[in-house]
Structure formats: C-alpha cells, structure tokens
C-alpha cells in the first residue's frame, strides 16, 4: 500500500503529464523537482534523471554513499533515475532506504518509460496520418470503408462531388450506399461481392448510381474484404472511381483524426487519479501501437490498391517510396527505385525534363500537372499526365513531393482515330463513291463561293455540263457493271483535262459538270473540245475483253461578273449550261454547244453550231 506522500507524488506527476503547452524537457525537469517530496526525508533528498544525452536534476543533487538508481530504456534511448540522501538517514537498521522507497523509484522508472513510449507512439501515429492524408489527396478517387449492412464511411469529401450527398448524410444512417445503386445493376454487383467473399480475394465491379440531382453516373469500385477470426465481415476497404468522365480527386481523414484526439484527451485527463490514470496510459499505449500497425498496413494496402503509378520524393529529389504499379511501369523492382534519382533510371533528356519540373514545383509549392511522352517497360512510349503535389513536415518545413501518373495513351490514340474518321467522313459526304468525283451537294457550295469571288474580282466563270451519249444502250448491251466502268473512265478523262483549281462533279446519272473559275469563252470551248476528243478516242475494255466506245455531248455556259450579278443564283447558272447541252443532244450528239444570252436571261441559239462535231 502506498503512503500519502507517494500518492501525492503520483497525482502531481499525472497532472504534469496532462498539462498542455509544455515540451518534453520542461516536463522532465518539473518532474525531477517533485521526486524528493515522495521520500521519507525530503529535506535531505536529491534526485537526477538522465535520458539519452540530456540530464535533469534538483539543484542540490550530488552522488553520495546513500544513492539509489533505477534504469529504463525507450527504443534505443537509455535512461536512469538517481535518488540520493545528502546525509545518512537518522534511523538505520535496514539500509539507507526503506524497502517501499526502493519499490517507489522502480515504479517511477516504469511510469516514466510508459509515458515516453506513449509520446513516441503518438508522434509516429500523427506522422502516419499526415502521410496518408497527403497520399489520398493526390489520387483521383474516393476512398471508403464499408460494412456488411451496406453502410459506408468515407475518408474524403470527394463523395459529395461524385454523388451530391455529403459525408454527414451517409454517416447519419438515413440511407445506405445500396439505396443509390441502380436496381438494374444491383444483382450483378451483389454477385461479384459474394464471389469475392467466397474466394477471399479483392474485387472490381462497375455499376451505375443515381446522384442527388437524379443524374446517372458510372462508378468503378476496387475493394478488398477484411474478415474477423470467426469468418464474419469486419469491414470492406476500397476505392470509388467516377468512370463517367475519369476525373480524379483528393482524400481526407479528419473525422478519424478528431475521434482519435478526443480519445487521447479523455485518457490523458484520467491520469489525474493515480494508479487508475496510469493504467489508462498503458492501455492507450497498447491501443496506439495497434492503431499504428493497422495504419501502416492500411497505407501499404491503400497504395497497392491504386492502379495508377505513385511515388514519393524528398527535397533532394530522391525516390523514397513507390507502389507496385510505378515499379511495373518502369520495369524495375521497388528496391531498385528507392534511394535513386531520375538520372539513375531515365535518359539524360527525359531526366532533365523531370528534374526541371521537380525544381519548379519545389520552388513554388502546391500542385503541378503536365503531360509527357515517356518510355514504358514494354519498350513502347506512352503518353501520360503527371499529377504532383508538395507536402510539409509538422514543423512547416518542405518535406518533398508526391506524384501520380495517369496513362492517356489509349485516349490519345482514340482521339487520333476519331480525327481520321471525321476526315474520311467529311470526304465521303462530298464525294461520289463510284467515280471519286465531287457530288452534287459539294457543287452548289463551291458554285456559291466562285460566283461571289468572280463578282468581287471581276473575272469570268465557265461551267461545262457533260452527258454520255446513248449511255442507256451501254447498260442494256453490256450490263451495268460495264456502264459503271465507262463512268469511271470518263471521270478520269475529265480530271486529267482540268486544272487543279477546277471542280469536277458527278451531277447525276451519266451527267457531269466542270466548274472552271477565271476561264473566258475561248478557254471554256477549248477545254470542252479537248474532253470531247479524248472521250471519243478512248477505249473501255470490259472484264470479258469487249471493246466499248462512247462519245459525250457538252454544253458550255460562260459568265461575266455582271451576268452573275444579274442571274444571282446557282440554278440559273447551271440552267444555261443545261440548255446548251440540250442543243448539243438535239443537234446530233458528240459535239459542244454554247448559248449566247443577254442580261435579261433570254436564250439565243446561234445560226450555226459554235463547234461542229468531228
């Protein structure tokens, strides 16, 4: 049984441990000054505490023949308590100290060891929490802890951005995660969960949810199940990705930290009642150590569960930690990365880029995002986005940076393929499939442009309409496949005869049109005559070896800028060439005709053909 002096001493020490605002050296010095009050003769008692390289003592301490010592150790740091009587104790018989005083110094050494171990454990736990918050804030996902009844706890505030519901709404118990899962996807999601539970493996499942605004979103869940010893579910730890638009966000653990601090304060406050308070310190130390171990296991599992490559660097730009995804991306083992710089693992040019970006981020702490094309372990080069952020130590000094890599190679390839497809689609929209000439829609768009340009710059504009003579007889005699071959050959002759800025169009059926900007009457007639002669001389050989010859009739329209201003529409321009073609067909075919028109639009056919057939 302890004396009143001993109990008072223990109460004072417990109260000293509970005081806030004192650093450790001040606490230890104040504690050593209390020690003499617990001994039978405090007026001749002196005490000293040695802990590591530091020493704390009462002002009158001196080593005497009546000195008692108790040693202790915290981690790698050794400590010792010395209590000495400065003169021989008045009573004697059972030695310099009473047996209960020998037990008291041993008990004080045990208390001090427990308190110092508790402080070390608490500081380590806070560092682990800070690193976890930095990690969760740098990844584009929402971390959660779920339970068998579909209730969930979230570790960051991105869930409201993802679902519209706040953490408070989820934690209130009014509704659970299953309440927002799509009814159509629920059976499959439940099946995946049951299979993972049976196989004791991590699982991935995709399903839809309906957020608070009623919008449907796709969620990818990557989780693992932790079981009690009896096989029941303890909790489900996982990540939610919003795969609707692949946006990434940050994590938070404030509520967990607040609960932990409240528990620490509660236990610390209870230290004011002697032995009971000390037992709470011991229990809290054991709980804190277990929490630290679980926190470390959680941090390791959390990093490995993230599919994106992650890494940490210190202020000297040395890799301190990474996950397996990062090691796999480089084709190295994690042990080959830690302690190295980018210059040990990348080409000189790429290492310079990484280092310049790291230096820039360290000089301006915050967030940094940039794209790069980097080599992959498989020998190919991948397009990636680097997301980096700086982190700080508890004392406010810069600790280094944490980075995450998002591979966007597939997205880049899809963007390129989409652009190529759009280009092909645009070409197909204005091109005739059989002849590869422009189609009728393109003709009217180009004709509008050329009419405006001709009026603006006061040039001539010519249009030639071509029709293959007796084309129906070709189809009836040789078949439509030969007719298609004839159309393709005539189209090739037209393209070969025209200039690069002329437009050749399949107008419909066997009719084709040439739009010739900056071409006057003589130029248009010469072009039409060359085409007529080239077609007449050309032979088309069918698949059966049959020789097919065709001729064409051509109608020419030539317009000055004033005529175009008077006509004012595409249909009027095409009609004049069509009227001339009609004259050529009626005059015996295989010939070129041109109409003379006044500004009123009245047509006059010349008394003799402009160009007779050959």
C-alpha positions in Angstrom: 0.0 0.0 0.0 1.3 3.4 -0.9 1.8 6.2 1.6 0.1 9.6 1.4 3.4 11.1 0.2 3.7 8.6 -2.6 0.1 9.1 -3.7 0.5 12.9 -3.7 3.7 12.5 -5.8 1.9 10.2 -8.2 -1.0 12.6 -8.5 1.4 15.6 -9.2 3.2 13.6 -11.9 0.0 12.5 -13.6 -1.2 16.2 -13.6 2.1 17.3 -15.0 1.8 14.7 -17.9 -1.7 16.1 -18.6 -0.6 19.7 -18.9 -0.6 21.1 -22.4 1.9 23.6 -23.7 4.9 22.0 -22.1 7.7 20.5 -24.1 9.3 17.3 -23.0 12.5 18.8 -21.4 10.3 21.2 -19.3 8.1 18.3 -18.2 11.1 16.1 -17.2 12.7 19.0 -15.3 9.5 19.8 -13.5 9.0 16.1 -12.7 12.5 15.6 -11.2 11.9 18.6 -8.9 8.8 16.7 -7.5 10.7 13.5 -6.7 12.1 14.4 -3.2 8.5 15.0 -1.9 7.8 11.3 -2.1 10.6 10.2 0.1 10.6 9.9 3.9 13.1 12.7 4.4 12.5 15.2 1.5 14.6 17.9 3.1 17.8 15.8 2.6 16.7 14.1 -0.6 18.0 15.0 -4.1 17.3 13.5 -7.5 18.6 13.3 -11.0 17.2 12.0 -14.4 19.5 11.1 -17.3 17.7 10.4 -20.6 19.9 10.0 -23.7 22.3 12.9 -23.8 20.1 15.1 -21.5 20.3 15.4 -17.7 17.8 16.9 -15.3 18.4 17.3 -11.6 17.4 19.0 -8.4 19.7 22.0 -7.6 21.3 20.2 -4.6 21.9 16.8 -6.2 25.2 15.1 -5.5 26.2 11.4 -5.6 26.6 10.1 -2.0 27.1 6.7 -0.4 23.3 6.7 0.1 22.3 6.8 -3.6 19.6 4.5 -5.2 19.3 4.0 -9.0 16.6 2.7 -11.4 17.3 2.2 -15.1 14.9 2.1 -18.1 15.1 2.1 -21.9 12.8 3.6 -24.6 13.6 2.2 -28.0 17.3 2.8 -28.5 17.5 5.5 -25.8 18.6 4.6 -22.3 17.6 6.4 -19.2 18.4 6.4 -15.4 16.8 7.8 -12.2 19.2 8.5 -9.3 17.8 9.4 -5.8 20.2 10.2 -3.0 20.2 11.2 0.6 22.7 14.0 1.1 23.4 12.7 4.6 23.0 9.5 6.4 19.3 8.9 7.3 18.6 9.4 11.0 17.3 5.9 11.5 19.2 2.9 10.4 19.0 -0.9 10.6 17.5 -2.0 7.3 19.8 0.0 5.0 19.9 3.6 3.6 16.4 3.3 2.1 13.2 1.7 3.2 12.0 -1.2 1.1 9.0 0.8 0.0 11.3 3.6 -1.2 13.2 1.1 -3.3 9.9 0.0 -4.9 8.9 3.6 -5.4 11.9 4.5 -7.5 11.4 1.4 -9.7 7.7 2.3 -10.1 8.6 5.9 -11.1 11.1 4.5 -13.7 8.3 2.3 -15.1 5.8 5.2 -15.2 8.4 7.4 -17.0 9.2 4.6 -19.5 5.5 4.1 -20.3 4.9 7.8 -20.7 7.9 8.3 -23.0 6.9 5.3 -25.1 3.3 6.7 -25.4 4.7 10.1 -26.6 6.8 8.3 -29.3 3.9 6.2 -30.4 1.6 9.2 -30.6 4.1 11.2 -32.7 4.6 8.2 -35.1 0.9 7.9 -35.5 0.4 11.5 -36.3 3.2 11.3 -39.0 1.4 8.3 -40.5 -1.9 10.1 -40.5 -0.2 13.1 -42.3 1.3 10.9 -44.9 -2.0 9.2 -45.5 -3.8 12.5 -46.0 -1.2 13.6 -48.5 -1.5 10.3 -50.4 -5.3 10.3 -50.5 -5.4 14.0 -51.6 -3.2 13.2 -54.6 -5.2 10.4 -56.2 -8.2 10.8 -58.5 -10.6 8.6 -56.5 -12.8 8.3 -53.4 -11.7 6.0 -50.5 -14.3 4.3 -48.4 -14.7 1.9 -45.5 -17.9 -0.2 -45.8 -19.7 -2.7 -43.7 -21.9 -5.8 -44.3 -25.1 -3.8 -43.9 -24.1 -1.5 -46.9 -23.3 1.4 -44.5 -20.2 3.3 -45.6 -17.7 5.7 -44.1 -15.8 7.9 -46.5 -12.3 9.2 -46.0 -12.5 12.3 -48.2 -15.0 14.9 -49.3 -15.0 13.9 -53.0 -18.1 11.7 -52.4 -20.3 14.8 -52.4 -18.8 15.9 -55.7 -19.3 12.4 -57.1 -22.9 11.7 -55.7 -24.2 15.1 -54.5 -24.6 13.6 -51.0 -22.4 14.7 -48.1 -20.5 12.6 -45.7 -22.9 13.6 -43.0 -25.8 12.3 -45.0 -24.1 8.9 -45.4 -22.9 8.8 -41.8 -26.3 9.8 -40.4 -27.7 6.3 -41.2 -30.8 7.7 -43.0 -29.8 5.8 -46.2 -27.0 3.5 -47.3 -24.9 3.0 -50.4 -27.2 0.4 -51.8 -30.0 3.0 -51.9 -28.4 4.9 -54.8 -27.1 1.8 -56.7 -29.1 1.2 -59.9 -31.7 -1.5 -59.5 -30.7 -3.0 -62.9 -27.0 -3.3 -61.8 -27.6 -4.4 -58.2 -27.9 -8.2 -58.8 -24.6 -8.3 -60.7 -22.8 -6.1 -58.2 -24.0 -8.4 -55.4 -22.9 -11.5 -57.3 -19.3 -10.1 -57.7 -19.2 -9.3 -54.0 -20.3 -12.8 -53.0 -17.8 -14.4 -55.3 -15.0 -12.3 -53.7 -16.2 -13.2 -50.2 -16.0 -16.9 -51.0 -12.6 -16.7 -52.6 -11.2 -14.2 -50.1 -9.9 -12.0 -52.9 -10.0 -8.4 -53.8 -12.7 -7.5 -56.4 -13.6 -4.9 -59.0 -17.1 -4.1 -60.1 -18.7 -1.5 -62.3 -22.2 -0.3 -61.8 -24.4 2.8 -62.1 -25.6 5.1 -59.3 -28.1 7.9 -59.3 -26.8 11.1 -57.6 -28.7 13.6 -55.6 -29.7 15.6 -58.7 -31.0 12.5 -60.4 -28.1 12.1 -62.8 -26.9 8.6 -63.6 -23.2 8.0 -63.2 -20.9 5.0 -63.7 -18.8 4.0 -60.7 -15.9 1.6 -60.6 -15.3 0.0 -57.2 -12.0 -1.6 -56.3 -12.2 -3.2 -52.9 -10.9 -5.9 -50.6 -12.8 -7.6 -47.7 -11.3 -8.0 -44.2 -12.8 -10.7 -42.0 -12.9 -11.3 -38.3 -11.4 -14.5 -36.8 -14.9 -16.1 -36.8 -15.2 -15.5 -40.6 -17.6 -12.6 -40.3 -17.1 -9.4 -42.3 -15.1 -6.8 -40.3 -15.1 -4.1 -43.0 -14.7 -3.6 -46.7 -11.8 -1.3 -47.7 -11.9 0.2 -51.2 -11.9 3.0 -53.8 -14.7 4.5 -55.9 -13.7 5.8 -59.3 -16.1 8.1 -61.2 -15.6 6.4 -64.6 -18.2 8.6 -66.3 -15.6 11.3 -67.1 -12.5 9.8 -65.5 -11.8 12.7 -63.1 -9.6 12.2 -60.1 -9.7 13.9 -56.7 -8.3 14.1 -53.1 -8.9 12.2 -49.8 -9.5 13.2 -46.2 -9.4 11.6 -42.8 -10.4 14.5 -40.5 -13.2 12.7 -38.7 -10.9 9.7 -37.8 -8.2 12.1 -36.5 -10.8 14.0 -34.4 -12.1 10.8 -32.8 -8.6 9.7 -32.1 -7.6 13.0 -30.5 -10.8 13.0 -28.4 -9.9 9.5 -27.1 -6.3 10.6 -26.3 -7.6 13.7 -24.4 -10.0 11.6 -22.5 -7.4 9.1 -21.5 -4.9 11.8 -20.7 -7.4 13.6 -18.5 -8.0 10.4 -16.5 -4.3 10.4 -15.4 -5.1 12.7 -12.5 -6.3 9.8 -10.4 -3.1 7.9 -9.6 -3.0 4.2 -10.4 -6.2 4.2 -12.5 -4.8 7.0 -14.6 -1.6 5.2 -15.1 -3.4 2.0 -16.2 -5.2 4.1 -18.8 -1.8 5.4 -20.1 -0.6 1.8 -20.5 -3.8 0.7 -22.2 -3.7 3.8 -24.5 -0.1 3.0 -25.4 -1.1 -0.5 -26.5 -4.0 0.8 -28.5 -1.9 3.4 -30.2 0.7 0.8 -31.2 -2.0 -1.4 -32.6 -3.5 1.6 -34.4 -0.1 2.5 -35.8 0.4 -1.1 -37.1 -3.1 -1.1 -38.7 -2.4 2.3 -40.1 0.8 1.2 -41.7 -0.9 -2.0 -43.1 -3.7 0.2 -44.4 -1.3 2.7 -46.0 0.6 -0.2 -47.8 -2.7 -1.8 -48.9 -4.1 1.5 -50.0 -1.1 2.3 -52.2 -1.1 -1.2 -53.8 -4.9 -1.0 -54.4 -4.4 2.1 -56.6 -3.9 1.1 -60.2 -2.1 4.3 -61.1 1.7 4.6 -60.6 2.5 6.5 -57.3 5.8 7.8 -55.9 7.3 9.9 -53.2 10.5 12.1 -53.4 12.3 14.0 -50.7 13.7 17.6 -51.1 16.9 16.1 -52.7 14.7 14.6 -55.5 15.4 11.1 -54.3 12.7 8.4 -54.5 11.7 7.4 -51.0 8.7 5.2 -51.7 6.5 3.9 -54.6 3.8 1.4 -55.3 4.0 -1.8 -57.5 2.2 0.0 -60.4 5.1 2.5 -60.6 7.7 -0.2 -60.5 5.9 -2.2 -63.2 5.7 0.9 -65.4 9.5 1.3 -65.2 10.1 -2.4 -65.4 12.1 -2.4 -62.1 11.7 -3.8 -58.6 10.7 -1.3 -55.9 14.0 -1.9 -54.2 15.8 -0.8 -57.4 13.9 2.5 -57.3 14.2 3.6 -53.6 17.2 5.8 -53.0 17.7 6.6 -56.6 17.2 9.8 -58.7 15.7 10.2 -62.2 19.2 10.4 -63.6 19.8 6.8 -62.4 16.8 5.4 -64.3 15.9 7.7 -67.3 17.7 9.0 -70.4 19.5 12.3 -69.9 17.0 14.4 -71.9 14.0 12.9 -70.0 15.7 13.1 -66.7 16.4 16.8 -67.4 12.7 17.3 -68.0 11.7 15.5 -64.8 14.3 17.4 -62.7 13.3 20.8 -64.1 9.6 20.2 -63.3 10.6 19.0 -59.8 12.7 22.0 -59.1 9.9 24.3 -60.4 7.4 22.6 -58.0 9.8 22.8 -55.0 10.4 26.5 -55.7 6.6 27.1 -55.9 4.9 24.6 -53.6 1.4 23.4 -54.5 0.1 21.4 -57.3 1.7 20.7 -60.7 0.1 18.9 -63.8 1.8 18.3 -67.1 1.9 15.9 -70.0 4.9 13.9 -71.3 5.7 11.1 -73.6 7.8 8.6 -71.7 9.2 5.1 -72.3 7.3 2.1 -70.8 8.7 -1.2 -69.5 7.3 -3.0 -72.6 9.6 -0.9 -74.9 6.9 1.4 -76.2 6.4 5.1 -75.5 3.3 6.1 -73.6 1.5 9.5 -73.3 1.0 10.3 -69.6 -0.2 13.0 -67.3 1.9 13.8 -64.2 -0.1 15.0 -61.1 2.4 16.2 -58.4 1.9 17.9 -55.1 4.3 19.1 -52.4 3.9 18.1 -48.7 5.3 19.6 -45.5 6.6 18.3 -42.2 4.9 19.0 -38.9 7.3 21.9 -38.3 6.3 23.6 -41.5 9.4 22.7 -43.5 9.0 21.3 -47.0 9.1 17.5 -46.9 9.2 16.6 -50.6 6.6 15.8 -53.3 4.2 13.0 -54.1 3.2 12.1 -57.7 0.7 10.1 -59.6 0.9 9.1 -63.2 -2.2 8.7 -65.5 -1.6 6.8 -68.7 -3.6 8.5 -71.5 -2.0 6.6 -74.4 -5.3 4.9 -75.3 -7.2 8.2 -75.1 -4.7 9.9 -77.4 -4.9 7.0 -79.9 -8.7 7.2 -79.8 -8.6 11.0 -80.4 -6.3 10.4 -83.4 -8.5 7.7 -84.8 -11.6 9.9 -84.3 -10.0 12.7 -86.2 -9.0 10.4 -89.1 -12.6 9.1 -89.2 -14.0 12.6 -89.2 -11.7 13.5 -92.1 -12.8 10.4 -94.1 -16.5 11.1 -93.3 -16.1 14.7 -94.5 -14.6 13.5 -97.8 -17.3 10.8 -98.2 -20.0 13.4 -97.6 -18.9 15.4 -100.7 -17.6 12.6 -102.9 -19.4 10.3 -105.3 -18.5 6.7 -104.3 -18.3 5.3 -107.9 -16.3 7.9 -109.7 -14.5 9.6 -106.8 -15.7 13.0 -108.2 -17.3 15.6 -106.0 -21.1 15.2 -105.6 -24.0 17.5 -106.2 -24.0 18.9 -102.7 -20.4 20.0 -103.0 -21.1 21.6 -106.4 -23.6 24.1 -105.0 -21.4 25.0 -102.1 -18.4 25.6 -104.4 -20.5 27.4 -107.0 -21.8 29.9 -104.4 -18.2 30.6 -103.5 -17.0 31.0 -107.1 -19.9 33.3 -108.0 -19.0 35.6 -105.1 -15.3 35.5 -106.0 -16.0 36.2 -109.7 -18.2 39.2 -108.9 -15.7 40.5 -106.3 -12.6 40.3 -108.6 -14.4 40.9 -111.9 -13.3 37.6 -113.6 -15.1 35.2 -115.9 -16.7 31.9 -114.7 -17.4 29.0 -117.0 -19.4 25.9 -116.4 -19.5 22.8 -118.7 -22.2 20.2 -118.5 -21.3 16.8 -120.0 -23.6 13.9 -120.8 -22.5 10.5 -122.1 -24.3 9.7 -125.4 -26.5 6.7 -125.5 -25.5 5.6 -122.0 -28.7 3.6 -121.5 -27.7 1.4 -124.6 -24.3 0.7 -123.0 -26.1 -0.6 -119.8 -28.6 -2.6 -121.8 -26.0 -4.1 -124.1 -23.0 -4.8 -121.8 -24.6 -4.6 -118.4 -24.5 -2.1 -115.5 -21.0 -3.2 -114.4 -19.6 -2.1 -117.8 -21.7 1.1 -117.5 -20.1 1.8 -114.1 -16.6 1.2 -115.7 -17.5 3.7 -118.5 -18.5 6.3 -115.9 -15.2 5.8 -114.1 -13.1 6.1 -117.3 -14.9 9.3 -118.4 -14.4 10.7 -114.9 -10.7 10.0 -115.1 -10.5 11.8 -118.5 -12.3 14.9 -117.1 -9.9 15.1 -114.1 -6.9 14.7 -116.3 -8.1 17.5 -118.6 -8.8 20.0 -115.8 -6.6 22.3 -113.8 -6.0 21.8 -110.0 -8.4 24.6 -109.1 -11.2 23.4 -111.4 -14.0 21.4 -109.8 -15.3 18.2 -111.5 -18.7 16.9 -110.3 -20.9 13.9 -111.0 -24.2 15.8 -111.3 -26.4 12.7 -111.6 -26.6 9.5 -113.6 -24.4 10.0 -116.7 -24.2 13.8 -116.3 -21.1 15.5 -115.1 -20.2 19.2 -114.6 -17.0 21.1 -114.7 -16.7 24.4 -112.8 -13.8 26.4 -114.3 -13.1 29.7 -112.5 -11.2 32.6 -114.3 -12.0 31.0 -117.7 -13.4 33.0 -120.5 -15.3 31.8 -123.6 -12.3 30.7 -125.7 -10.8 28.8 -122.7 -14.0 27.1 -121.9 -14.6 26.0 -125.5 -11.1 24.7 -125.9 -11.4 22.7 -122.7 -14.7 21.2 -123.8 -13.3 20.3 -127.2 -10.3 18.5 -125.7 -12.6 16.5 -123.5 -14.9 15.6 -126.4 -11.9 14.4 -128.5 -10.3 12.5 -125.6 -13.5 10.6 -124.8 -14.1 9.8 -128.5 -10.6 8.3 -128.9 -10.7 6.4 -125.6 -11.5 2.6 -125.5 -13.0 0.9 -122.5 -12.2 -2.9 -122.2 -14.8 -4.9 -120.2 -13.9 -7.9 -118.0 -14.9 -10.1 -120.9 -12.5 -8.4 -123.3 -15.1 -6.4 -125.2 -14.2 -3.0 -126.5 -16.6 -0.3 -125.7 -16.5 3.2 -127.2 -18.6 6.2 -126.2 -19.0 9.8 -127.0 -20.1 12.8 -125.0 -22.2 15.9 -125.6 -21.1 19.1 -123.9 -23.0 22.3 -123.1 -20.9 25.4 -122.1 -22.0 28.5 -120.1 -19.7 31.4 -119.8 -20.5 34.3 -117.4 -19.0 37.7 -116.7 -19.2 39.3 -113.3 -22.2 41.4 -114.5 -24.1 38.4 -115.8 -23.6 36.6 -112.5 -24.8 39.6 -110.5 -27.9 39.7 -112.8 -28.7 35.9 -112.5 -28.0 35.9 -108.8 -28.5 32.1 -108.1 -26.8 28.8 -108.8 -29.8 27.3 -110.5 -29.7 30.0 -113.2 -26.0 29.4 -113.9 -26.5 25.6 -114.2 -29.6 26.0 -116.4 -27.7 27.9 -119.1 -25.1 25.0 -119.4 -28.0 22.6 -119.3 -29.8 24.5 -122.2 -26.6 24.4 -124.2 -26.3 20.6 -123.5 -29.9 20.2 -124.8 -28.9 21.9 -128.0 -25.9 19.6 -128.4 -28.0 16.5 -127.9 -30.7 17.7 -130.4 -28.0 18.6 -132.9 -26.8 15.0 -133.2 -24.6 14.5 -130.0 -20.8 14.2 -129.8 -20.5 18.0 -130.0 -20.0 21.2 -128.0 -22.7 23.9 -127.8 -22.6 27.3 -126.1 -25.5 29.8 -125.7 -25.4 33.5 -126.1 -27.6 35.3 -123.5 -28.3 38.9 -122.9 -28.7 40.3 -119.3 -32.4 39.7 -119.4 -31.8 35.9 -119.4 -33.3 35.3 -122.9 -31.6 32.5 -124.8 -30.4 32.8 -128.4 -29.0 29.9 -130.3 -26.5 30.9 -132.9 -27.5 30.2 -136.6 -24.6 27.7 -136.8 -23.0 25.5 -134.1 -20.1 27.1 -132.3 -18.1 23.9 -132.6 -19.2 21.2 -135.0 -18.8 17.5 -134.2 -15.8 15.8 -135.7 
